[in-house]
């Protein structure tokens, strides 16, 4: 079980390096991070001191020396890579934890920057076909665009106008054209991947709107051109392009070779949680009423977003509403195992249709696994599909379309990137009531973390009905529940134990209070101590039964209609034990005990036939009404 408290007091830092010179890749391979800003300025004497940094990158360098032991760091190193005649955009990402205090591990290399070794949690490299990363949005406050203030006519811009911003980060200078009439043309077709989001924003452009553009490329030096333009024409048919009238422009050649950013990431704990959570399968087990469902709600949200859980954990209603939203989005799905539940419902099987024939349908696990794998597909592969869809269909990609794309690449894990994608959870209630081997079938093997897609020992199976390839992705988690009073967990298959982490949820009497003079904490503790002595700990009573009690009548109803029926099931026909658990057995209805008995005298029952040697027996009764006197007798 992941201890989420380890994330609360740790910061997460994001360092992004747009490195056009390939100079930092060796550090990535060595498990080190590099912050290249101020590569002429040694920070050794400023770490753990009050000396003020005097440098043009002061704010960024101040952030760097704020990092401390055990903080998390995600370093994204992007660069242009060549392979033969092809040009790619290469993304390298490493996530790790700072090993020691900065003063002990900090290294400075002139011309390279500030270097820290880290304990690596996750590392991966992805190649994207030559494509640009484009930002495009409407500017809310023109004065926030500080990098454009030195351009001619900037002061004439106002928040009263529609002002937009567009930035191309890798091949920006190559993606714009100019002509003799001071026009700039941005050809959106050249972007290839991901331009659907840009096009949605471009649709808001109108003739006469102002556009601030930032086009970045690496030629001989790192070059950035910023422009102020007016929208002249927007073409969104086959030849997608924007025609702009140039107002002012300036090119900057920088002495450093990379565009670098460093900041503390507000949602860093989500990013780290996704990568340090190695146990993807967990089972909550315990007696009835111990809050297994309550714990599941918490655990699901911790998996999906630990930061959102921290915000909502004190507001149960909002937390539950968030879970409902996740269910609607199919990020979380529920099922209950029982004796009739089988492989056909869970993986795939033949189902009757309206025509009286049988069709092959995907089961619950296969559906959510495909959704999770589709989420993990690299952006450009999904963008290809999205580009082909109509505007109405882009937000409603069908299950078949997702499945087709996943199956196309399922045997090539390099096409998937699970580093920072959405997580999915399948909750299986009463997991021990079903035939696990029958329900999971060959997919049982895939539950192990090292058999997941992209793992070192990944396994891709061929399903028997559809003959389709199938595996489980690392962003799919399983949570099961097991009522220990229904079936002991002792005989649970060893193979299941190896694939799941088990967490016992026992009654917590301490969260109960005194209600109408009845000490619920002492009452439940005494009941459970007696059950454990007379039976076992798997059959104790959960605190959830009493959580909602606000008056004496509520307590009496719980005892009469919930607790006593459970005890009758546990101790069938052993009324003396039931009575002992509830404080004792009375001799008449007028006594102070919930359970009382009356003698059945054979001489009275059979009159002249008493010579058969019958013994006196007891008949047990449950009081119809329970008062505070009987309740206190349980624990006093």
C-alpha positions, 0 to 999 in steps of 0.5 A: 500500500502506497503511503501517500503522506510521503508526497505531502511534504515533498516538492516537485520541480519541472525543468524543461530544456529545449536543447537544439545542440544535443549537448545535454543528452549524455547527462540524461543517460547518466541519470543526472539532471541539468539546469543550463540557465546561468551556465557561466555562474557557479552556485556553490557558494550560494547554496545554504547561504544568505548571499544574494544572487546577482545574475540576469537569471536570478529568479530561475537560479533562486528556484534551483537552489530551493530544491532539497533532498528527497524533492522530486524532479521531472526533467524534459529534454527536447531536441531535434534529432536526425536519422539519415535523411529524416528529422525528428523531434526527440523527447527525453523525460526522466523522473527522479528524487534528489539523492542528498542535500544540494551542497553535497551533490551539486556540480557546476560545469562551465558552459553546461550549467548546474548538475544534480544526480537523482534516484531514477523513478522513470525514464523514457525517450520518444521520437516524433516525426518532424512536427512543431509544438504550437501554442495558440490562445487568446490574450486576456491582458496585453501587458502580460506579454512582456517579451513583446513590449520592445516591438514597435507599435506595441503600445498601440495594442489594447485589451479592447481589441481581440489579441491572440498569441501563437508560438512555434517552438522547434521549426517556427522559422521554417513554417512561416513564409514572407513576401514582398508585400510584408505579409507573413503566411503560416501554413498549418498543414505543415504541422501534421500532428496536433493542429486540430486544437490550433485550428479550433482556436484559429476559427476565432480569428477575425480579419483585423484581429492582432496576432503576436507571434513567436517563432523559434528555431535553431540555425547557426545559433538559437534564434527567436523571431517575435512579430506583431501582425494583423489578421488579413485572411484565414483559410480553413479548407484543404489549404489551411493557412493564415495570412498576416499583415506584418506591423513590426518584427525583431529577431534575437540570437541568443548566446546560449543554445537552449530554451530552459524553464524551471518551476515548482509544479503545483500538481507534481504529486499527481505526476510522481504518484503515477510513477512511484505506485508500483502496486497496481492491484489491491484487495481490501478485506475485513468483516462487514461494516468496516468501511471497505467501500469508504476506503475504496472511494478514497483509494480510487481518487488517490490513484486518479489524482492525489492532489484532488483527493487532498482537496476533497477528502474533508468533503465527502459529498464532493468526493463522491460526486467526483467519483460519479464523474469519473464513472461517467467518463469511464475512468472508473468501472465497477463490477461484482463477482458471483458464482454465475459471473464468468469469462464471457462477461469479463473478457469476451464471449458470445451474446445473443442479439435481437435477431436470435443470433450470437455476436462476439462482445467485449467484456468489462476488463477488455473494454477498460483495458482498451480505453486505458491503452488508447489513453497511453498511445502517443499524441501523434497517433491519436491525432491522426485519428482525430484529424480524420473525424468530423468536428462533432465526432472528435469528442466522442471517439467510438470504442471500435475506433479506439480498439482498431488503433490500439490493436494496430500498435499493441505489439510495439510498446514504443508507440505508447507513453504511459509516463503522464497519462490518465489512470483507470481503475476497475473495482471488483466487489466480492472478488472472493465469491467468484471463480477467479481462474474461470473469470480471468482465464489467460488474462490472469497472467497479465495482472503482474506488474512486470507483464504489463505493456511496456514493461521489461517482461511484457506479455501479449496474449491472443484471446481464444474467441476473437483471436485478437491480441490482448494485454494490460497497460500499466495505467490500469489498476485493480481494487477488490473487496473481500468480506472475510465473514463470507469466506475465509481468505485463508484458502485464497489461491496463492497465485492471487495473493502474489498478484494482489496486495492485501490490506485488512480493514478492521473495525475502528471503534474509536471513531464512535462517540456517546449517543443518548448516554450510550458509549458506542465505542465501548459497546462495539469493542465489547461485542467484538472482543466476545465474538473474537473469543467465541468465534474469530476476528473475521466475523467481528462487527464493523463500526459503519453499522453505528456511524449513522446513529443519532439517538437511542432508537437508532441504536436499538434498531441497529441491534435488532435488525442488523447485529442480531441477524448477523449473530444468528447466522454466525452462531446458528441455534447457539443462543447462549453464545448470542446472549453472552455477546450481548451482555448475558441472558435474562430469565424473563422478559422483565429482566435487563437483557436483550436475550432472555429465556424460558424453561420448557418443562417436559412434565408440563408439556407431555403430562403423563408421558414424562417417563421418557426421560426428557430433560428440561430445555430453554426457549430463547427470545429477543425483546421487541423493544430495547431500552438504554438499560439493556444497551448499557448491560452489553458493556458495563 
